[in-house]
Amino acid sequence: MILNKDKLKRAIIFLFYDKDGIVDDYIPTLFQGLKGFYDKLCFVANGKLSEEGEEKLKDYVTDFLVRENKGFDVWGYKAGLEFLAGKN
């Protein structure tokens, strides 16, 4: 199968949790390595996301979603999918 690079669309849903909303340095490093391989990166924070953390990620993340930390982790991915589906 030959993929048409112009039509190829990829989305990443990254689920995040830190009780204080602090984004560790490995996360932007990970996103830097992924740059160019995705069209959308939806960062789903279960609970808090600090302003400093959001600032660290703004060059890589296309959409931020901060939600209450309830339910199982899979609900965070579900929220990310629904969020992205509503934008397209």
MMTF fields as JSON, N, C-alpha, C and O atoms, coordinates in Angstrom:
{
  "mmtfVersion": "1.0.0",
  "mmtfProducer": "UNKNOWN",
  "numBonds": 351,
  "numAtoms": 352,
  "numGroups": 88,
  "numChains": 1,
  "numModels": 1,
  "chainsPerModel": [1],
  "groupsPerChain": [88],
  "chainIdList": ["A"],
  "bondAtomList": [4, 2, 8, 6, 12, 10, 16, 14, 20, 18, 24, 22, 28, 26, 32, 30, 36, 34, 40, 38, 44, 42, 48, 46, 52, 50, 56, 54, 60, 58, 64, 62, 68, 66, 72, 70, 76, 74, 80, 78, 84, 82, 88, 86, 92, 90, 96, 94, 100, 98, 104, 102, 108, 106, 112, 110, 116, 114, 120, 118, 124, 122, 128, 126, 132, 130, 136, 134, 140, 138, 144, 142, 148, 146, 152, 150, 156, 154, 160, 158, 164, 162, 168, 166, 172, 170, 176, 174, 180, 178, 184, 182, 188, 186, 192, 190, 196, 194, 200, 198, 204, 202, 208, 206, 212, 210, 216, 214, 220, 218, 224, 222, 228, 226, 232, 230, 236, 234, 240, 238, 244, 242, 248, 246, 252, 250, 256, 254, 260, 258, 264, 262, 268, 266, 272, 270, 276, 274, 280, 278, 284, 282, 288, 286, 292, 290, 296, 294, 300, 298, 304, 302, 308, 306, 312, 310, 316, 314, 320, 318, 324, 322, 328, 326, 332, 330, 336, 334, 340, 338, 344, 342, 348, 346],
  "bondOrderList": [1, 1, 1, 1, 1, 1, 1, 1, 1, 1, 1, 1, 1, 1, 1, 1, 1, 1, 1, 1, 1, 1, 1, 1, 1, 1, 1, 1, 1, 1, 1, 1, 1, 1, 1, 1, 1, 1, 1, 1, 1, 1, 1, 1, 1, 1, 1, 1, 1, 1, 1, 1, 1, 1, 1, 1, 1, 1, 1, 1, 1, 1, 1, 1, 1, 1, 1, 1, 1, 1, 1, 1, 1, 1, 1, 1, 1, 1, 1, 1, 1, 1, 1, 1, 1, 1, 1],
  "groupList": [{"groupName": "MET", "atomNameList": ["N", "CA", "C", "O"], "elementList": ["N", "C", "C", "O"], "formalChargeList": [0, 0, 0, 0], "bondAtomList": [1, 0, 2, 1, 3, 2], "bondOrderList": [1, 1, 2], "singleLetterCode": "M", "chemCompType": "L-PEPTIDE LINKING"}, {"groupName": "ILE", "atomNameList": ["N", "CA", "C", "O"], "elementList": ["N", "C", "C", "O"], "formalChargeList": [0, 0, 0, 0], "bondAtomList": [1, 0, 2, 1, 3, 2], "bondOrderList": [1, 1, 2], "singleLetterCode": "I", "chemCompType": "L-PEPTIDE LINKING"}, {"groupName": "LEU", "atomNameList": ["N", "CA", "C", "O"], "elementList": ["N", "C", "C", "O"], "formalChargeList": [0, 0, 0, 0], "bondAtomList": [1, 0, 2, 1, 3, 2], "bondOrderList": [1, 1, 2], "singleLetterCode": "L", "chemCompType": "L-PEPTIDE LINKING"}, {"groupName": "ASN", "atomNameList": ["N", "CA", "C", "O"], "elementList": ["N", "C", "C", "O"], "formalChargeList": [0, 0, 0, 0], "bondAtomList": [1, 0, 2, 1, 3, 2], "bondOrderList": [1, 1, 2], "singleLetterCode": "N", "chemCompType": "L-PEPTIDE LINKING"}, {"groupName": "LYS", "atomNameList": ["N", "CA", "C", "O"], "elementList": ["N", "C", "C", "O"], "formalChargeList": [0, 0, 0, 0], "bondAtomList": [1, 0, 2, 1, 3, 2], "bondOrderList": [1, 1, 2], "singleLetterCode": "K", "chemCompType": "L-PEPTIDE LINKING"}, {"groupName": "ASP", "atomNameList": ["N", "CA", "C", "O"], "elementList": ["N", "C", "C", "O"], "formalChargeList": [0, 0, 0, 0], "bondAtomList": [1, 0, 2, 1, 3, 2], "bondOrderList": [1, 1, 2], "singleLetterCode": "D", "chemCompType": "L-PEPTIDE LINKING"}, {"groupName": "ARG", "atomNameList": ["N", "CA", "C", "O"], "elementList": ["N", "C", "C", "O"], "formalChargeList": [0, 0, 0, 0], "bondAtomList": [1, 0, 2, 1, 3, 2], "bondOrderList": [1, 1, 2], "singleLetterCode": "R", "chemCompType": "L-PEPTIDE LINKING"}, {"groupName": "ALA", "atomNameList": ["N", "CA", "C", "O"], "elementList": ["N", "C", "C", "O"], "formalChargeList": [0, 0, 0, 0], "bondAtomList": [1, 0, 2, 1, 3, 2], "bondOrderList": [1, 1, 2], "singleLetterCode": "A", "chemCompType": "L-PEPTIDE LINKING"}, {"groupName": "PHE", "atomNameList": ["N", "CA", "C", "O"], "elementList": ["N", "C", "C", "O"], "formalChargeList": [0, 0, 0, 0], "bondAtomList": [1, 0, 2, 1, 3, 2], "bondOrderList": [1, 1, 2], "singleLetterCode": "F", "chemCompType": "L-PEPTIDE LINKING"}, {"groupName": "TYR", "atomNameList": ["N", "CA", "C", "O"], "elementList": ["N", "C", "C", "O"], "formalChargeList": [0, 0, 0, 0], "bondAtomList": [1, 0, 2, 1, 3, 2], "bondOrderList": [1, 1, 2], "singleLetterCode": "Y", "chemCompType": "L-PEPTIDE LINKING"}, {"groupName": "GLY", "atomNameList": ["N", "CA", "C", "O"], "elementList": ["N", "C", "C", "O"], "formalChargeList": [0, 0, 0, 0], "bondAtomList": [1, 0, 2, 1, 3, 2], "bondOrderList": [1, 1, 2], "singleLetterCode": "G", "chemCompType": "PEPTIDE LINKING"}, {"groupName": "VAL", "atomNameList": ["N", "CA", "C", "O"], "elementList": ["N", "C", "C", "O"], "formalChargeList": [0, 0, 0, 0], "bondAtomList": [1, 0, 2, 1, 3, 2], "bondOrderList": [1, 1, 2], "singleLetterCode": "V", "chemCompType": "L-PEPTIDE LINKING"}, {"groupName": "PRO", "atomNameList": ["N", "CA", "C", "O"], "elementList": ["N", "C", "C", "O"], "formalChargeList": [0, 0, 0, 0], "bondAtomList": [1, 0, 2, 1, 3, 2], "bondOrderList": [1, 1, 2], "singleLetterCode": "P", "chemCompType": "L-PEPTIDE LINKING"}, {"groupName": "THR", "atomNameList": ["N", "CA", "C", "O"], "elementList": ["N", "C", "C", "O"], "formalChargeList": [0, 0, 0, 0], "bondAtomList": [1, 0, 2, 1, 3, 2], "bondOrderList": [1, 1, 2], "singleLetterCode": "T", "chemCompType": "L-PEPTIDE LINKING"}, {"groupName": "GLN", "atomNameList": ["N", "CA", "C", "O"], "elementList": ["N", "C", "C", "O"], "formalChargeList": [0, 0, 0, 0], "bondAtomList": [1, 0, 2, 1, 3, 2], "bondOrderList": [1, 1, 2], "singleLetterCode": "Q", "chemCompType": "L-PEPTIDE LINKING"}, {"groupName": "CYS", "atomNameList": ["N", "CA", "C", "O"], "elementList": ["N", "C", "C", "O"], "formalChargeList": [0, 0, 0, 0], "bondAtomList": [1, 0, 2, 1, 3, 2], "bondOrderList": [1, 1, 2], "singleLetterCode": "C", "chemCompType": "L-PEPTIDE LINKING"}, {"groupName": "SER", "atomNameList": ["N", "CA", "C", "O"], "elementList": ["N", "C", "C", "O"], "formalChargeList": [0, 0, 0, 0], "bondAtomList": [1, 0, 2, 1, 3, 2], "bondOrderList": [1, 1, 2], "singleLetterCode": "S", "chemCompType": "L-PEPTIDE LINKING"}, {"groupName": "GLU", "atomNameList": ["N", "CA", "C", "O"], "elementList": ["N", "C", "C", "O"], "formalChargeList": [0, 0, 0, 0], "bondAtomList": [1, 0, 2, 1, 3, 2], "bondOrderList": [1, 1, 2], "singleLetterCode": "E", "chemCompType": "L-PEPTIDE LINKING"}, {"groupName": "TRP", "atomNameList": ["N", "CA", "C", "O"], "elementList": ["N", "C", "C", "O"], "formalChargeList": [0, 0, 0, 0], "bondAtomList": [1, 0, 2, 1, 3, 2], "bondOrderList": [1, 1, 2], "singleLetterCode": "W", "chemCompType": "L-PEPTIDE LINKING"}],
  "groupTypeList": [0, 1, 2, 3, 4, 5, 4, 2, 4, 6, 7, 1, 1, 8, 2, 8, 9, 5, 4, 5, 10, 1, 11, 5, 5, 9, 1, 12, 13, 2, 8, 14, 10, 2, 4, 10, 8, 9, 5, 4, 2, 15, 8, 11, 7, 3, 10, 4, 2, 16, 17, 17, 10, 17, 17, 4, 2, 4, 5, 9, 11, 13, 5, 8, 2, 11, 6, 17, 3, 4, 10, 8, 5, 11, 18, 10, 9, 4, 7, 10, 2, 17, 8, 2, 7, 10, 4, 3],
  "groupIdList": [1, 2, 3, 4, 5, 6, 7, 8, 9, 10, 11, 12, 13, 14, 15, 16, 17, 18, 19, 20, 21, 22, 23, 24, 25, 26, 27, 28, 29, 30, 31, 32, 33, 34, 35, 36, 37, 38, 39, 40, 41, 42, 43, 44, 45, 46, 47, 48, 49, 50, 51, 52, 53, 54, 55, 56, 57, 58, 59, 60, 61, 62, 63, 64, 65, 66, 67, 68, 69, 70, 71, 72, 73, 74, 75, 76, 77, 78, 79, 80, 81, 82, 83, 84, 85, 86, 87, 88],
  "secStructList": [7, 7, 7, 7, 6, 6, 6, 7, 7, 7, 3, 3, 3, 3, 3, 3, 7, 7, 6, 6, 7, 7, 7, 7, 6, 2, 2, 2, 2, 2, 2, 2, 2, 2, 6, 6, 1, 7, 1, 3, 3, 3, 3, 3, 3, 3, 1, 7, 7, 7, 2, 2, 2, 2, 2, 2, 2, 6, 6, 6, 7, 1, 3, 3, 3, 3, 3, 7, 7, 7, 1, 7, 2, 2, 2, 2, 2, 2, 2, 2, 2, 2, 2, 2, 2, 2, 2, 7],
  "xCoordList": [0.842, 0.0, 0.884, 1.826, 0.58, 1.312, 0.462, -0.71, 1.06, 0.344, 0.587, 1.718, -0.467, -0.355, -0.082, -0.962, 1.136, 1.546, 0.685, 0.492, 0.158, -0.656, -2.014, -2.606, -2.509, -3.82, -3.737, -4.748, -2.556, -2.375, -2.595, -2.01, -3.432, -3.713, -3.5, -4.04, -2.719, -2.461, -2.715, -2.368, -3.327, -3.583, -3.013, -3.064, -2.477, -1.995, -2.859, -3.119, -3.295, -3.957, -3.009, -2.736, -2.512, -1.556, -2.27, -2.707, -2.386, -3.064, -2.044, -1.01, -2.344, -1.402, -2.069, -3.238, -1.305, -1.753, -0.548, 0.453, -0.653, 0.277, -0.561, -1.304, -0.447, -1.332, -1.224, -2.176, -0.059, 0.129, 0.075, 0.219, -0.13, -0.212, 1.129, 1.184, 2.22, 3.573, 3.985, 3.908, 4.421, 4.877, 6.387, 7.138, 6.826, 8.259, 8.908, 8.236, 10.221, 10.952, 10.967, 11.174, 10.753, 10.786, 9.612, 9.703, 8.521, 7.341, 7.592, 7.348, 8.065, 8.37, 9.49, 9.512, 10.412, 11.465, 10.846, 11.234, 9.89, 9.171, 8.449, 8.529, 7.744, 6.995, 7.922, 7.575, 9.081, 10.056, 10.438, 10.548, 10.638, 10.984, 9.86, 10.113, 8.63, 7.473, 7.082, 6.276, 7.645, 7.273, 7.462, 8.491, 6.474, 6.504, 5.792, 5.553, 5.451, 4.782, 3.291, 2.605, 2.788, 1.371, 0.84, 1.584, -0.472, -1.151, -1.773, -1.831, -2.235, -2.848, -2.314, -2.142, -2.057, -1.669, -2.598, -2.516, -3.478, -4.438, -3.873, -3.701, -3.593, -3.024, -4.172, -4.758, -4.492, -5.598, -5.014, -4.314, -5.305, -4.842, -5.987, -7.042, -5.767, -6.729, -6.42, -5.46, -7.205, -6.972, -6.431, -7.127, -5.196, -4.607, -3.567, -2.972, -3.362, -2.249, -1.787, -2.547, -0.54, -0.022, 0.19, 0.37, 0.166, 0.433, 1.834, 2.044, 2.795, 4.17, 4.229, 4.954, 3.468, 3.424, 2.843, 3.368, 1.761, 1.151, 2.123, 2.213, 2.84, 3.829, 4.924, 5.361, 5.368, 6.4, 5.947, 6.766, 4.651, 4.119, 3.512, 3.201, 3.338, 2.559, 3.114, 2.36, 4.409, 4.987, 4.671, 4.885, 4.171, 3.933, 2.464, 2.018, 1.722, 0.337, -0.608, -0.518, -1.52, -2.509, -3.763, -4.447, -4.066, -5.278, -5.015, -4.457, -5.427, -5.346, -6.753, -7.69, -6.89, -8.158, -7.87, -7.176, -8.404, -8.229, -9.582, -10.588, -9.581, -10.833, -10.693, -9.588, -11.827, -11.838, -11.241, -11.503, -10.452, -9.836, -10.829, -10.795, -11.716, -12.684, -12.825, -12.57, -13.23, -13.357, -11.996, -10.992, -11.982, -10.74, -9.985, -10.555, -8.695, -7.88, -8.483, -8.371, -9.115, -9.665, -10.68, -10.882, -11.315, -12.261, -11.543, -12.129, -10.277, -9.487, -9.244, -9.331, -8.938, -8.759, -10.075, -10.098, -11.163, -12.487, -12.792, -13.291, -12.496, -12.724, -11.883, -12.356, -10.641, -9.778, -10.316, -10.308, -10.787, -11.366, -12.609, -12.776, -13.476, -14.689, -14.349, -14.985, -13.354, -12.929, -12.434, -12.837, -11.56, -11.023, -12.108, -12.111, -13.021, -14.106, -15.003, -15.508, -15.197, -16.027, -15.376, -16.065, -14.057, -13.334, -13.219, -12.857, -13.522, -13.342, -14.658, -14.687],
  "yCoordList": [-1.181, 0.0, 1.239, 1.341, 2.163, 3.422, 4.502, 4.677, 5.207, 6.257, 7.599, 7.931, 8.363, 9.714, 10.639, 10.887, 11.14, 11.965, 13.215, 13.701, 13.747, 14.961, 14.716, 15.638, 13.487, 13.18, 12.488, 12.333, 12.078, 11.332, 12.236, 13.315, 11.789, 12.547, 11.637, 10.532, 12.104, 11.334, 12.218, 13.399, 11.613, 12.324, 11.512, 10.282, 12.216, 11.607, 12.131, 13.33, 11.228, 11.619, 11.213, 10.03, 12.211, 11.976, 12.221, 13.337, 11.183, 11.29, 11.594, 10.932, 12.596, 13.106, 13.169, 13.536, 12.803, 13.028, 13.338, 12.622, 14.388, 14.713, 15.426, 16.353, 15.001, 15.556, 17.067, 17.723, 17.634, 19.082, 19.741, 20.959, 18.955, 19.505, 19.901, 20.694, 19.356, 19.714, 18.812, 17.587, 19.43, 18.697, 18.517, 19.493, 17.268, 16.972, 17.197, 17.175, 17.413, 17.767, 16.671, 16.965, 15.417, 14.351, 14.451, 13.944, 15.088, 15.152, 16.044, 15.59, 17.29, 18.055, 17.419, 17.566, 16.718, 16.016, 14.92, 14.747, 14.185, 13.163, 13.791, 13.285, 14.892, 15.547, 16.102, 16.084, 16.586, 17.073, 15.941, 16.157, 14.742, 13.594, 13.151, 12.551, 13.442, 13.06, 14.121, 13.856, 15.311, 16.424, 16.015, 15.449, 16.304, 15.945, 14.632, 14.314, 13.868, 12.585, 12.647, 11.628, 13.81, 13.933, 15.27, 16.231, 15.298, 16.535, 17.218, 18.446, 16.413, 16.947, 16.186, 14.967, 16.918, 16.312, 16.877, 18.052, 16.027, 16.413, 15.98, 14.788, 16.936, 16.693, 16.703, 17.751, 15.535, 15.401, 15.317, 14.362, 16.315, 16.337, 15.882, 16.514, 14.788, 14.327, 15.065, 14.728, 16.044, 16.827, 18.195, 19.007, 18.459, 19.791, 19.836, 18.821, 21.043, 21.344, 22.747, 23.708, 22.86, 24.166, 25.063, 24.576, 26.372, 27.325, 27.122, 27.225, 26.832, 26.584, 25.34, 25.31, 24.325, 23.098, 23.332, 22.836, 24.086, 24.406, 25.203, 24.979, 26.12, 26.927, 26.043, 26.282, 25.024, 24.096, 23.339, 22.967, 23.118, 22.233, 22.946, 22.304, 24.245, 24.962, 24.852, 25.004, 24.592, 24.462, 23.117, 22.949, 22.169, 20.816, 20.418, 19.667, 20.916, 20.484, 21.374, 22.6, 20.737, 21.508, 21.778, 22.779, 20.881, 21.027, 20.579, 19.509, 21.419, 21.074, 20.789, 21.534, 19.716, 19.368, 19.019, 18.043, 19.818, 19.562, 19.102, 19.803, 17.906, 17.327, 16.875, 16.697, 16.694, 16.181, 14.776, 13.979, 14.48, 13.157, 12.192, 11.937, 11.664, 10.688, 9.575, 9.77, 8.419, 7.27, 6.649, 7.033, 5.702, 5.035, 5.868, 6.767, 5.565, 6.309, 6.292, 7.269, 5.195, 5.081, 6.19, 6.544, 6.74, 7.839, 9.106, 9.945, 9.25, 10.377, 10.267, 11.255, 9.052, 8.83, 9.033, 9.598, 8.572, 8.759, 10.25, 10.691, 11.017, 12.466, 13.101, 13.99, 12.651, 13.164, 12.84, 13.696, 11.605, 11.218, 12.039, 12.519, 12.201, 12.993, 14.447, 15.082, 14.971, 16.353, 16.527, 17.464, 15.623, 15.714, 15.492, 16.163, 14.57, 14.309, 15.53, 15.796, 16.262, 17.462, 18.617, 19.541, 18.583, 19.668, 19.44, 20.358, 18.227, 17.904, 17.84, 17.581],
  "zCoordList": [0.0, 0.0, 0.0, 0.786, -0.869, -0.945, -0.281, -0.611, 0.64, 1.358, 0.699, 0.345, 0.537, 0.017, 1.199, 2.022, 1.272, 2.413, 2.56, 3.674, 1.442, 1.504, 2.158, 2.72, 2.089, 2.661, 4.014, 4.699, 4.393, 5.634, 6.846, 6.942, 7.754, 8.976, 10.173, 10.232, 11.112, 12.331, 13.543, 13.565, 14.542, 15.791, 16.945, 16.947, 17.912, 19.143, 20.281, 20.379, 21.128, 22.371, 23.486, 23.69, 24.203, 25.286, 26.601, 26.881, 27.4, 28.688, 29.778, 29.878, 30.588, 31.586, 32.946, 33.066, 33.975, 35.349, 36.221, 36.198, 36.971, 38.048, 39.096, 38.774, 40.338, 41.379, 41.499, 41.921, 41.127, 41.181, 39.805, 39.698, 38.761, 37.409, 36.823, 35.883, 37.369, 36.926, 35.764, 35.859, 34.671, 33.489, 33.585, 33.572, 33.681, 33.743, 32.377, 31.346, 32.388, 31.168, 30.111, 28.934, 30.499, 29.495, 28.519, 27.401, 28.917, 28.052, 26.836, 25.718, 26.986, 25.776, 24.947, 23.725, 25.596, 24.857, 23.989, 22.833, 24.542, 23.782, 22.594, 21.475, 22.84, 21.77, 20.69, 19.509, 21.078, 20.098, 19.142, 17.935, 19.678, 18.854, 17.929, 16.884, 18.305, 17.494, 16.467, 15.575, 16.591, 15.711, 14.25, 13.879, 13.446, 12.04, 11.735, 10.57, 12.771, 12.579, 12.904, 12.833, 13.253, 13.595, 13.108, 12.912, 12.922, 12.537, 13.746, 13.817, 14.691, 15.911, 17.111, 17.07, 18.168, 19.439, 20.498, 20.858, 20.989, 22.024, 23.374, 23.631, 24.213, 25.538, 26.534, 26.806, 27.074, 28.025, 29.43, 29.764, 30.242, 31.629, 32.526, 32.575, 33.227, 34.228, 35.517, 36.211, 35.837, 37.051, 36.708, 36.098, 37.093, 36.952, 35.841, 35.479, 35.308, 34.414, 34.776, 34.661, 35.214, 35.624, 34.404, 33.288, 34.63, 33.552, 32.99, 31.782, 33.871, 33.429, 32.545, 31.551, 32.913, 32.125, 30.747, 29.75, 30.693, 29.401, 28.535, 27.328, 29.145, 28.42, 27.815, 26.69, 28.556, 28.066, 26.817, 25.977, 26.704, 25.672, 24.475, 23.472, 24.557, 23.545, 22.124, 21.163, 21.973, 20.634, 19.986, 18.785, 20.752, 20.248, 20.252, 19.385, 21.215, 21.429, 20.633, 20.687, 19.888, 19.134, 19.958, 19.745, 20.904, 21.712, 23.145, 23.386, 24.087, 25.507, 26.015, 25.729, 26.762, 27.377, 28.835, 29.121, 29.751, 31.183, 31.712, 31.596, 32.297, 32.769, 34.212, 34.724, 34.85, 36.22, 36.228, 35.327, 37.232, 37.337, 37.975, 39.178, 37.13, 37.625, 36.598, 35.41, 37.068, 36.186, 35.922, 36.522, 35.032, 34.667, 33.64, 33.021, 33.459, 32.494, 31.095, 30.355, 30.737, 29.392, 29.101, 27.939, 30.129, 29.92, 29.475, 28.791, 29.859, 29.365, 27.871, 27.143, 27.416, 25.975, 25.234, 24.14, 25.829, 25.233, 25.094, 24.058, 26.127, 26.074, 24.972, 24.265, 24.822, 23.759, 22.38, 21.495, 22.185, 20.894, 20.583, 19.461, 21.567, 21.36, 21.072, 20.231, 21.762, 21.537, 20.105, 19.416, 19.658, 18.299, 17.251, 16.219, 17.495, 16.545, 16.387, 15.297, 17.457, 17.402, 16.673, 16.241, 16.528, 15.855, 14.354, 13.618, 13.885, 12.455, 11.73, 10.526]
}
